C-alpha cells in the first residue's frame, strides 16, 4: 500500500478579500493554523530554485542587509514577543512575459517604488521560471515585504500593509504600474 504524505498547511493568511487575476496577497504571521512561522525559513523556501533574486532596500538601510539571510535573521532577532505579523507577501503572475529579464525589471521597478522607497520597507524579490524545471506554470515573482520599516538605526515602526484592505490597494498599484509599462 502506498504511503500518503500529509501536505503541510500553507503558512500565509491568503487573499482575504478574494482571488484577483494574476495577483496573490498574503500575510506571514508568527503563527498560522497552529504552525510557527519564521521569515528566515519562508525566505529560504522561496529562494530555492529561483531564477533571480534581490533584496531591495530603503535608502538609509545598511548594505549588509542586501544579503537575504542577514536581513531576515536581523528581523527575527528584533521580533517583539507579541508580534503577530511578520511580512506581507505578494505573488505576481506574469503569463505574458516574453523575456525573464524584462519581467524581472518590471516587477523590480514596482517593488522598489511601492515598498522600499515610498514606505521604507525592505523587500525580497524572488523570480521563479518554472519552465526551467520542466513545468508549464507561468513565470512569477514573489515579493516578501518586511512588516516593519528599516531605518539607519535599525528596525522601526510597523507598516500598514498587513491588513485586509491592503490587498486591493496593492493590486491597484500593480495594475497602474503595469499600464505605465505598456502591459495589459
DRENDO-1510 file (C-alpha; in Angstrom, 1 decimal, always signed):
<recs>
REC; n; res; u; v; w
REC; 1; UNK; +0.0; +0.0; +0.0 .
REC; 2; UNK; +1.4; +3.4; -1.0 .
REC; 3; UNK; +2.1; +5.7; +1.9 .
REC; 4; UNK; +0.4; +9.1; +1.6 .
REC; 5; UNK; +2.2; +12.2; +2.8 .
REC; 6; UNK; +0.2; +14.8; +4.5 .
REC; 7; UNK; +0.5; +18.2; +2.9 .
REC; 8; UNK; +1.7; +21.0; +5.2 .
REC; 9; UNK; -0.8; +23.8; +5.7 .
REC; 10; UNK; +0.1; +26.9; +3.7 .
REC; 11; UNK; +1.9; +29.4; +6.0 .
REC; 12; UNK; +0.1; +32.5; +4.8 .
REC; 13; UNK; -3.2; +34.2; +5.6 .
REC; 14; UNK; -4.1; +34.4; +1.8 .
REC; 15; UNK; -6.3; +36.7; -0.3 .
REC; 16; UNK; -8.6; +38.0; +2.5 .
REC; 17; UNK; -10.8; +39.9; +0.0 .
REC; 18; UNK; -10.8; +37.2; -2.6 .
REC; 19; UNK; -8.7; +36.0; -5.5 .
REC; 20; UNK; -7.5; +38.6; -8.0 .
REC; 21; UNK; -6.3; +37.9; -11.5 .
REC; 22; UNK; -2.5; +37.2; -11.7 .
REC; 23; UNK; -2.1; +38.6; -8.1 .
REC; 24; UNK; -1.9; +36.9; -4.7 .
REC; 25; UNK; -1.7; +38.7; -1.4 .
REC; 26; UNK; -0.9; +37.1; +1.9 .
REC; 27; UNK; +0.4; +37.9; +5.4 .
REC; 28; UNK; +3.1; +35.7; +7.0 .
REC; 29; UNK; +2.1; +35.6; +10.6 .
REC; 30; UNK; +4.2; +34.4; +13.5 .
REC; 31; UNK; +1.7; +31.6; +13.9 .
REC; 32; UNK; -1.0; +30.4; +11.5 .
REC; 33; UNK; -3.1; +27.2; +11.7 .
REC; 34; UNK; -1.1; +26.3; +14.8 .
REC; 35; UNK; +2.1; +26.4; +12.7 .
REC; 36; UNK; +5.0; +28.6; +13.9 .
REC; 37; UNK; +6.4; +30.7; +11.1 .
REC; 38; UNK; +9.8; +32.4; +10.6 .
REC; 39; UNK; +10.8; +34.9; +8.0 .
REC; 40; UNK; +14.1; +33.1; +7.6 .
REC; 41; UNK; +12.5; +29.8; +6.8 .
REC; 42; UNK; +9.9; +31.3; +4.4 .
REC; 43; UNK; +12.6; +33.3; +2.5 .
REC; 44; UNK; +14.8; +30.2; +2.2 .
REC; 45; UNK; +11.9; +28.3; +0.8 .
REC; 46; UNK; +11.2; +30.9; -1.9 .
REC; 47; UNK; +14.9; +31.2; -2.8 .
REC; 48; UNK; +15.1; +27.5; -3.7 .
REC; 49; UNK; +15.2; +27.0; -7.4 .
REC; 50; UNK; +14.8; +30.7; -8.2 .
REC; 51; UNK; +15.8; +32.2; -11.5 .
REC; 52; UNK; +16.9; +35.5; -9.9 .
REC; 53; UNK; +16.6; +37.3; -6.6 .
REC; 54; UNK; +17.5; +40.5; -4.9 .
REC; 55; UNK; +16.8; +42.5; -1.7 .
REC; 56; UNK; +15.5; +46.0; -2.4 .
REC; 57; UNK; +16.5; +48.3; +0.5 .
REC; 58; UNK; +15.3; +51.6; +1.7 .
REC; 59; UNK; +17.8; +54.4; +1.1 .
REC; 60; UNK; +19.1; +54.6; +4.7 .
REC; 61; UNK; +19.4; +50.8; +5.2 .
REC; 62; UNK; +22.9; +49.3; +5.8 .
REC; 63; UNK; +24.4; +47.5; +2.8 .
REC; 64; UNK; +24.8; +44.4; +5.0 .
REC; 65; UNK; +21.0; +43.8; +4.6 .
REC; 66; UNK; +21.4; +43.2; +0.8 .
REC; 67; UNK; +22.0; +39.6; +1.8 .
REC; 68; UNK; +18.6; +37.9; +2.4 .
REC; 69; UNK; +19.9; +35.8; +5.3 .
REC; 70; UNK; +21.3; +38.8; +7.1 .
REC; 71; UNK; +18.1; +40.8; +6.5 .
REC; 72; UNK; +15.7; +38.1; +7.9 .
REC; 73; UNK; +17.9; +37.0; +10.7 .
REC; 74; UNK; +18.1; +40.6; +11.9 .
REC; 75; UNK; +14.4; +40.9; +11.6 .
REC; 76; UNK; +13.8; +37.8; +13.7 .
REC; 77; UNK; +16.3; +39.0; +16.3 .
REC; 78; UNK; +14.3; +42.2; +16.6 .
REC; 79; UNK; +10.9; +40.5; +16.7 .
REC; 80; UNK; +8.7; +41.6; +19.6 .
REC; 81; UNK; +7.4; +39.0; +21.9 .
REC; 82; UNK; +3.7; +39.5; +20.9 .
REC; 83; UNK; +4.4; +40.4; +17.3 .
REC; 84; UNK; +1.7; +38.8; +15.1 .
REC; 85; UNK; +2.6; +40.0; +11.6 .
REC; 86; UNK; +6.0; +39.2; +10.1 .
REC; 87; UNK; +5.7; +40.1; +6.4 .
REC; 88; UNK; +3.4; +41.0; +3.5 .
REC; 89; UNK; +3.8; +38.5; +0.7 .
REC; 90; UNK; +2.7; +39.3; -2.8 .
REC; 91; UNK; +2.9; +37.0; -5.8 .
REC; 92; UNK; +2.7; +38.5; -9.3 .
REC; 93; UNK; +2.0; +36.0; -12.1 .
REC; 94; UNK; +3.3; +37.1; -15.5 .
REC; 95; UNK; +1.7; +34.8; -18.1 .
REC; 96; UNK; +2.6; +37.2; -21.0 .
REC; 97; UNK; +6.3; +37.5; -20.0 .
REC; 98; UNK; +8.3; +37.3; -23.2 .
REC; 99; UNK; +11.7; +37.5; -21.5 .
REC; 100; UNK; +12.7; +36.9; -18.0 .
REC; 101; UNK; +14.9; +40.0; -17.7 .
REC; 102; UNK; +12.1; +42.3; -18.9 .
REC; 103; UNK; +9.6; +40.7; -16.4 .
REC; 104; UNK; +12.1; +41.0; -13.6 .
REC; 105; UNK; +12.8; +44.7; -14.3 .
REC; 106; UNK; +9.1; +45.5; -14.4 .
REC; 107; UNK; +8.5; +43.8; -11.0 .
REC; 108; UNK; +11.7; +45.3; -9.6 .
REC; 109; UNK; +10.6; +48.8; -10.5 .
REC; 110; UNK; +7.2; +48.3; -8.9 .
REC; 111; UNK; +8.6; +46.8; -5.7 .
REC; 112; UNK; +11.3; +49.4; -5.3 .
REC; 113; UNK; +8.9; +52.3; -5.8 .
REC; 114; UNK; +6.0; +50.9; -3.8 .
REC; 115; UNK; +7.8; +49.3; -0.9 .
REC; 116; UNK; +11.5; +50.3; -0.5 .
REC; 117; UNK; +11.3; +54.0; -1.5 .
REC; 118; UNK; +7.7; +55.1; -0.6 .
REC; 119; UNK; +7.4; +53.1; +2.6 .
REC; 120; UNK; +10.9; +52.3; +3.8 .
REC; 121; UNK; +10.2; +48.6; +3.8 .
REC; 122; UNK; +13.0; +46.1; +2.7 .
REC; 123; UNK; +11.6; +43.7; +0.1 .
REC; 124; UNK; +13.0; +40.3; -1.0 .
REC; 125; UNK; +12.2; +39.9; -4.7 .
REC; 126; UNK; +12.3; +36.3; -6.0 .
REC; 127; UNK; +11.7; +35.4; -9.6 .
REC; 128; UNK; +10.6; +31.9; -10.5 .
REC; 129; UNK; +10.7; +30.5; -14.0 .
REC; 130; UNK; +9.0; +27.1; -13.6 .
REC; 131; UNK; +9.8; +26.2; -17.3 .
REC; 132; UNK; +13.4; +25.9; -16.3 .
REC; 133; UNK; +12.4; +22.9; -14.1 .
REC; 134; UNK; +10.2; +21.4; -16.9 .
REC; 135; UNK; +6.9; +22.9; -15.5 .
REC; 136; UNK; +4.2; +24.6; -17.6 .
REC; 137; UNK; +3.4; +27.1; -14.8 .
REC; 138; UNK; +3.8; +30.8; -15.6 .
REC; 139; UNK; +6.7; +32.9; -14.7 .
REC; 140; UNK; +6.0; +34.6; -11.4 .
REC; 141; UNK; +7.6; +36.8; -8.8 .
REC; 142; UNK; +7.4; +36.7; -5.0 .
REC; 143; UNK; +7.7; +39.9; -3.0 .
REC; 144; UNK; +8.3; +39.4; +0.7 .
REC; 145; UNK; +7.9; +42.7; +2.4 .
REC; 146; UNK; +9.0; +43.2; +6.0 .
REC; 147; UNK; +6.2; +44.2; +8.4 .
REC; 148; UNK; +8.5; +46.9; +9.9 .
REC; 149; UNK; +10.3; +49.8; +8.4 .
REC; 150; UNK; +14.1; +49.6; +8.3 .
REC; 151; UNK; +15.9; +52.8; +9.4 .
REC; 152; UNK; +19.5; +53.7; +9.5 .
REC; 153; UNK; +19.4; +52.9; +13.3 .
REC; 154; UNK; +17.6; +49.6; +12.9 .
REC; 155; UNK; +14.0; +48.2; +12.7 .
REC; 156; UNK; +11.4; +50.8; +13.3 .
REC; 157; UNK; +7.6; +51.2; +13.2 .
REC; 158; UNK; +5.2; +48.7; +11.7 .
REC; 159; UNK; +3.8; +49.2; +8.2 .
REC; 160; UNK; +0.1; +49.2; +7.4 .
REC; 161; UNK; +0.3; +46.5; +4.8 .
REC; 162; UNK; -0.7; +43.6; +7.0 .
REC; 163; UNK; -4.4; +44.4; +6.9 .
REC; 164; UNK; -7.1; +43.2; +4.6 .
REC; 165; UNK; -7.7; +46.3; +2.6 .
REC; 166; UNK; -4.0; +46.5; +1.6 .
REC; 167; UNK; -4.7; +43.7; -0.9 .
REC; 168; UNK; -6.9; +45.9; -3.0 .
REC; 169; UNK; -4.6; +48.9; -2.7 .
REC; 170; UNK; -1.5; +46.9; -3.7 .
REC; 171; UNK; -3.4; +45.2; -6.6 .
REC; 172; UNK; -4.5; +48.7; -7.9 .
REC; 173; UNK; -0.9; +50.0; -7.6 .
REC; 174; UNK; +0.3; +46.9; -9.6 .
REC; 175; UNK; -2.2; +47.4; -12.3 .
REC; 176; UNK; -1.3; +51.1; -12.6 .
REC; 177; UNK; +2.4; +50.2; -12.7 .
REC; 178; UNK; +1.8; +47.6; -15.4 .
REC; 179; UNK; -0.2; +50.1; -17.5 .
REC; 180; UNK; +2.7; +52.6; -17.2 .
REC; 181; UNK; +5.0; +49.9; -18.7 .
REC; 182; UNK; +2.5; +49.3; -21.5 .
REC; 183; UNK; +1.3; +45.9; -20.1 .
REC; 184; UNK; -2.3; +44.7; -20.1 .
</recs>
